[in-house]
Amino acid sequence: MTSPALVVAAAIVDDLDSPRRLLAARRSAPTSLAGRWEFPGGKVEPGESPENGLHRELREELGVRVELGPEVPGPDDGAWPLSPAYAMRLWLAEVTHGTPEPLIEHDELRWLPIGQWLSVPWLDADVHIVKSLMSVITRV
Ligand SMILES: Nc1nc2c([nH]c(=O)n2[C@H]2C[C@H](O)[C@@H](COP(=O)(O)OP(=O)(O)OP(=O)(O)O)O2)c(=O)[nH]1
């Protein structure tokens, strides 16, 4: 059995020291996922480190550079299972250059205020990750 491919993503917050707002991105493709919200990111390419892959994805998808904060570890060796095909590593992050825009793969971005982080229809696998993130955030 092949292991799941690695997806890397960012929980972009307004302030790593005192997070209040979380950036959610609405997928525009593929059709099966369109309209659902996710953490921006994507698949790591061969030969690329997870962190470098994440910086590349955020440049391509949102047009921003970020500072990575602590990783939000999942239950499978630090990764969050998404499906049989994918597992995701997630980092907190803060934008250092640029203003996020939905350049590719997304048709809307939204800064969710604290207390409303579950107010959009996240991808199924992301719902409990957002809940875990909410509990982690109080300890950041
Ligand atoms: N980026 C991202 N993908 C997620 C999340 N939750 C979740 O189930 N996924 C799934 C959706 C996709 O099936 C897979 C990641 O693929 P992707 O489409 O974002 O990757 P990519 O940007 O490299 O896409 P591509 O160029 O290969 O089309 O993981 C999430 O929060 N962020």
The ligand as an ORCA input file, in Angstrom:
! r2SCAN-3c Opt
* xyz 0 1
  N      -4.656     22.767      0.307
  C      -5.514     22.083      1.044
  N      -5.963     20.870      0.596
  C      -6.840     20.214      1.380
  C      -7.281     20.724      2.620
  N      -8.167     19.846      3.171
  C      -8.301     18.819      2.299
  O      -9.022     17.828      2.426
  N      -7.473     19.043      1.199
  C      -7.372     18.138      0.056
  C      -7.938     18.725     -1.210
  C      -7.122     18.053     -2.283
  O      -7.712     16.785     -2.566
  C      -5.768     17.827     -1.600
  C      -4.760     18.931     -1.836
  O      -4.688     19.219     -3.132
  P      -4.517     20.686     -3.735
  O      -5.441     20.708     -4.892
  O      -4.659     21.772     -2.737
  O      -3.001     20.608     -4.146
  P      -2.258     21.448     -5.248
  O      -2.485     22.918     -4.951
  O      -0.849     20.960     -5.285
  O      -3.095     21.107     -6.534
  P      -2.718     20.695     -8.013
  O      -1.843     21.798     -8.524
  O      -2.043     19.356     -7.937
  O      -4.086     20.641     -8.662
  O      -6.013     17.864     -0.197
  C      -6.812     21.975      3.073
  O      -7.174     22.497      4.137
  N      -5.922     22.611      2.243
*
